[in-house]
Amino acid sequence: MSIEFAVSEVMAGDYPATLIEMTIPGDGVMEFADLQAVIDSLPHVDPSKGVVLSGRLPIPAYMAIGHHFHPTAWVAAFAPAAGGAVVAFSHKKGVGVGMVLPLPKAE
């Protein structure tokens, strides 16, 4: 099992970020035993930027992936209902946990 990643550089509000869009191929079901392999396959990012995670994944997968990117400036999850990316971890002054950072509109 693998997760497919689409990686792009975006501005999340006033802050540079790497947007990682994640998809479980096939039937969309993930085996939790495969979680370490997923972590091992994550793309490399610039740790001076934030990371925005997007996609339909089980909560434990989001937790593990978020933890993996914890050393970056900040980590957020895209939440369309909130209007942007909600910050879950932050080491960046001015970017606080719970902040909603707007993302560019998809074309």
Phi and psi restraints in degrees (value plus and minus 20) as a CYANA .aco file:
   2 SER   PHI    -161.4  -121.4
   2 SER   PSI     142.2   182.2
   3 ILE   PHI    -130.6   -90.6
   3 ILE   PSI     118.6   158.6
   4 GLU   PHI    -111.6   -71.6
   4 GLU   PSI     119.0   159.0
   5 PHE   PHI    -139.5   -99.5
   5 PHE   PSI     115.3   155.3
   6 ALA   PHI    -136.8   -96.8
   6 ALA   PSI     101.9   141.9
   7 VAL   PHI    -134.7   -94.7
   7 VAL   PSI     113.1   153.1
   8 SER   PHI    -165.6  -125.6
   8 SER   PSI     137.8   177.8
   9 GLU   PHI    -118.1   -78.1
   9 GLU   PSI     111.1   151.1
  10 VAL   PHI    -158.4  -118.4
  10 VAL   PSI     150.5   190.5
  11 MET   PHI    -124.2   -84.2
  11 MET   PSI     104.6   144.6
  12 ALA   PHI    -124.2   -84.2
  12 ALA   PSI      79.6   119.6
  13 GLY   PHI      43.8    83.8
  13 GLY   PSI    -144.1  -104.1
  14 ASP   PHI    -115.7   -75.7
  14 ASP   PSI     -10.5    29.5
  15 TYR   PHI    -138.5   -98.5
  15 TYR   PSI     113.0   153.0
  16 PRO   PHI     -89.2   -49.2
  16 PRO   PSI     122.0   162.0
  17 ALA   PHI    -169.5  -129.5
  17 ALA   PSI     139.1   179.1
  18 THR   PHI    -122.6   -82.6
  18 THR   PSI     100.8   140.8
  19 LEU   PHI    -113.0   -73.0
  19 LEU   PSI     103.3   143.3
  20 ILE   PHI    -135.6   -95.6
  20 ILE   PSI      88.2   128.2
  21 GLU   PHI    -115.2   -75.2
  21 GLU   PSI     105.9   145.9
  22 MET   PHI    -136.8   -96.8
  22 MET   PSI     118.5   158.5
  23 THR   PHI    -156.0  -116.0
  23 THR   PSI     115.3   155.3
  24 ILE   PHI    -110.5   -70.5
  24 ILE   PSI      95.3   135.3
  25 PRO   PHI     -90.9   -50.9
  25 PRO   PSI     149.3   189.3
  26 GLY   PHI      52.1    92.1
  26 GLY   PSI    -146.4  -106.4
  27 ASP   PHI    -100.1   -60.1
  27 ASP   PSI     -21.7    18.3
  28 GLY   PHI      55.6    95.6
  28 GLY   PSI      -4.5    35.5
  29 VAL   PHI    -124.3   -84.3
  29 VAL   PSI     115.4   155.4
  30 MET   PHI    -135.0   -95.0
  30 MET   PSI     115.2   155.2
  31 GLU   PHI    -110.0   -70.0
  31 GLU   PSI     107.5   147.5
  32 PHE   PHI     -84.9   -44.9
  32 PHE   PSI     -43.5    -3.5
  33 ALA   PHI     -83.7   -43.7
  33 ALA   PSI     -39.5     0.5
  34 ASP   PHI    -109.2   -69.2
  34 ASP   PSI     -18.4    21.6
  35 LEU   PHI     -81.0   -41.0
  35 LEU   PSI     -60.4   -20.4
  36 GLN   PHI     -84.1   -44.1
  36 GLN   PSI     -57.9   -17.9
  37 ALA   PHI     -83.8   -43.8
  37 ALA   PSI     -56.5   -16.5
  38 VAL   PHI     -83.2   -43.2
  38 VAL   PSI     -68.2   -28.2
  39 ILE   PHI     -78.3   -38.3
  39 ILE   PSI     -63.0   -23.0
  40 ASP   PHI     -85.6   -45.6
  40 ASP   PSI     -42.1    -2.1
  41 SER   PHI    -117.5   -77.5
  41 SER   PSI     -17.1    22.9
  42 LEU   PHI     -83.4   -43.4
  42 LEU   PSI     125.3   165.3
  43 PRO   PHI     -88.8   -48.8
  43 PRO   PSI     133.3   173.3
  44 HIS   PHI     -98.9   -58.9
  44 HIS   PSI     123.6   163.6
  45 VAL   PHI    -151.7  -111.7
  45 VAL   PSI     142.2   182.2
  46 ASP   PHI     -97.7   -57.7
  46 ASP   PSI      94.2   134.2
  47 PRO   PHI     -87.9   -47.9
  47 PRO   PSI     -31.0     9.0
  48 SER   PHI     -99.7   -59.7
  48 SER   PSI     -31.3     8.7
  49 LYS   PHI    -123.3   -83.3
  49 LYS   PSI     146.7   186.7
  50 GLY   PHI    -100.7   -60.7
  50 GLY   PSI     148.0   188.0
  51 VAL   PHI    -147.2  -107.2
  51 VAL   PSI     110.4   150.4
  52 VAL   PHI    -132.5   -92.5
  52 VAL   PSI     103.1   143.1
  53 LEU   PHI    -118.6   -78.6
  53 LEU   PSI     116.1   156.1
  54 SER   PHI    -161.7  -121.7
  54 SER   PSI     121.3   161.3
  55 GLY   PHI     117.6   157.6
  55 GLY   PSI     143.4   183.4
  56 ARG   PHI    -110.7   -70.7
  56 ARG   PSI      82.2   122.2
  57 LEU   PHI    -153.3  -113.3
  57 LEU   PSI     137.9   177.9
  58 PRO   PHI     -83.5   -43.5
  58 PRO   PSI     130.2   170.2
  59 ILE   PHI     -74.7   -34.7
  59 ILE   PSI     -65.1   -25.1
  60 PRO   PHI     -78.5   -38.5
  60 PRO   PSI     -53.2   -13.2
  61 ALA   PHI     -87.2   -47.2
  61 ALA   PSI     -64.7   -24.7
  62 TYR   PHI     -79.6   -39.6
  62 TYR   PSI     -61.3   -21.3
  63 MET   PHI     -82.9   -42.9
  63 MET   PSI     -66.8   -26.8
  64 ALA   PHI     -86.0   -46.0
  64 ALA   PSI     -62.1   -22.1
  65 ILE   PHI     -87.7   -47.7
  65 ILE   PSI     -62.7   -22.7
  66 GLY   PHI     -79.2   -39.2
  66 GLY   PSI     -62.6   -22.6
  67 HIS   PHI     -82.4   -42.4
  67 HIS   PSI     -60.3   -20.3
  68 HIS   PHI     -78.0   -38.0
  68 HIS   PSI     -60.2   -20.2
  69 PHE   PHI    -110.1   -70.1
  69 PHE   PSI     -13.8    26.2
  70 HIS   PHI     -73.4   -33.4
  70 HIS   PSI     -55.3   -15.3
  71 PRO   PHI     -87.8   -47.8
  71 PRO   PSI     -28.8    11.2
  72 THR   PHI     -94.2   -54.2
  72 THR   PSI     155.6   195.6
  73 ALA   PHI     -76.1   -36.1
  73 ALA   PSI     -62.7   -22.7
  74 TRP   PHI    -185.6  -145.6
  74 TRP   PSI     140.1   180.1
  75 VAL   PHI    -150.3  -110.3
  75 VAL   PSI     113.9   153.9
  76 ALA   PHI    -156.2  -116.2
  76 ALA   PSI     139.5   179.5
  77 ALA   PHI    -134.2   -94.2
  77 ALA   PSI     113.5   153.5
  78 PHE   PHI     -87.9   -47.9
  78 PHE   PSI     106.1   146.1
  79 ALA   PHI    -152.0  -112.0
  79 ALA   PSI      73.4   113.4
  80 PRO   PHI     -74.0   -34.0
  80 PRO   PSI     -57.9   -17.9
  81 ALA   PHI     -84.5   -44.5
  81 ALA   PSI     -46.5    -6.5
  82 ALA   PHI    -106.9   -66.9
  82 ALA   PSI     -33.7     6.3
  83 GLY   PHI      71.5   111.5
  83 GLY   PSI      -3.5    36.5
  84 GLY   PHI     147.0   187.0
  84 GLY   PSI    -170.4  -130.4
  85 ALA   PHI    -119.7   -79.7
  85 ALA   PSI     105.5   145.5
  86 VAL   PHI    -115.1   -75.1
  86 VAL   PSI     102.4   142.4
  87 VAL   PHI     -92.7   -52.7
  87 VAL   PSI     108.6   148.6
  88 ALA   PHI    -128.6   -88.6
  88 ALA   PSI     -52.4   -12.4
  89 PHE   PHI    -154.7  -114.7
  89 PHE   PSI     126.2   166.2
  90 SER   PHI    -173.8  -133.8
  90 SER   PSI     116.8   156.8
  91 HIS   PHI    -139.0   -99.0
  91 HIS   PSI     -11.3    28.7
  92 LYS   PHI    -126.6   -86.6
  92 LYS   PSI     104.3   144.3
  93 LYS   PHI     -78.6   -38.6
  93 LYS   PSI     113.0   153.0
  94 GLY   PHI      73.3   113.3
  94 GLY   PSI     -33.1     6.9
  95 VAL   PHI    -133.2   -93.2
  95 VAL   PSI      86.6   126.6
  96 GLY   PHI    -125.7   -85.7
  96 GLY   PSI     133.6   173.6
  97 VAL   PHI     -78.0   -38.0
  97 VAL   PSI     112.3   152.3
  98 GLY   PHI      73.5   113.5
  98 GLY   PSI     -32.6     7.4
  99 MET   PHI     -83.8   -43.8
  99 MET   PSI     124.3   164.3
 100 VAL   PHI    -126.1   -86.1
 100 VAL   PSI      97.3   137.3
 101 LEU   PHI    -123.4   -83.4
 101 LEU   PSI     100.3   140.3
 102 PRO   PHI     -85.7   -45.7
 102 PRO   PSI     126.3   166.3
 103 LEU   PHI    -133.3   -93.3
 103 LEU   PSI     135.7   175.7
 104 PRO   PHI     -81.3   -41.3
 104 PRO   PSI     127.3   167.3
 105 LYS   PHI     -87.4   -47.4
 105 LYS   PSI     119.3   159.3
 106 ALA   PHI     -88.5   -48.5
 106 ALA   PSI     123.2   163.2
